[in-house]
């Protein structure tokens, strides 16, 4: 087959590889950041909850 054909095939393979790489970067980073921010929120809520329960109690 001609060189033009293999150039088109190589271009399609490069586009598909780039698509998968972008999906991996976007969803991989999103999953990692959501877990770490959830951990930060949990620790901050625990700190606030313990301070507020100690100083404010119903009569």
C-alpha positions in Angstrom: 0.0 0.0 0.0 1.1 3.6 -0.5 2.8 5.9 1.9 -0.3 8.1 2.0 -2.4 5.3 3.3 0.0 4.5 6.1 0.2 8.2 7.0 -3.6 8.3 7.4 -3.5 5.1 9.5 -0.7 6.5 11.7 -2.7 9.8 12.1 -5.8 8.0 13.2 -3.8 5.9 15.7 -2.2 9.0 17.1 -5.6 10.7 17.5 -7.0 7.7 19.3 -3.9 7.5 21.6 -4.2 11.2 22.4 -7.9 10.8 23.2 -7.2 8.0 25.6 -4.4 9.9 27.2 -6.6 13.0 27.7 -9.4 10.9 29.2 -6.9 9.3 31.6 -5.4 12.7 32.6 -8.9 14.3 33.1 -10.6 11.5 35.0 -7.4 10.3 36.8 -6.8 13.8 38.3 -10.4 14.3 39.1 -10.7 11.1 41.1 -7.6 11.8 43.1 -8.5 15.4 43.9 -12.0 14.5 45.0 -10.7 11.9 47.5 -8.2 14.3 49.0 -10.6 17.1 49.3 -13.2 14.8 50.9 -10.5 13.8 53.5 -9.8 17.5 54.2 -13.4 18.2 54.7 -13.8 15.3 57.1 -10.9 16.3 59.2 -12.1 20.0 59.4 -15.6 18.9 60.3 -14.3 16.7 63.1 -12.3 19.6 64.5 -15.2 22.0 64.3 -17.6 19.4 65.7 -15.5 18.6 68.7 -14.9 22.3 69.5 -18.6 23.2 69.2 -19.9 20.3 71.2 -17.5 21.1 74.0 -18.4 24.8 74.3 -22.1 24.8 73.4 -24.5 22.5 75.1 -28.3 22.6 75.5 -29.6 23.6 78.9 
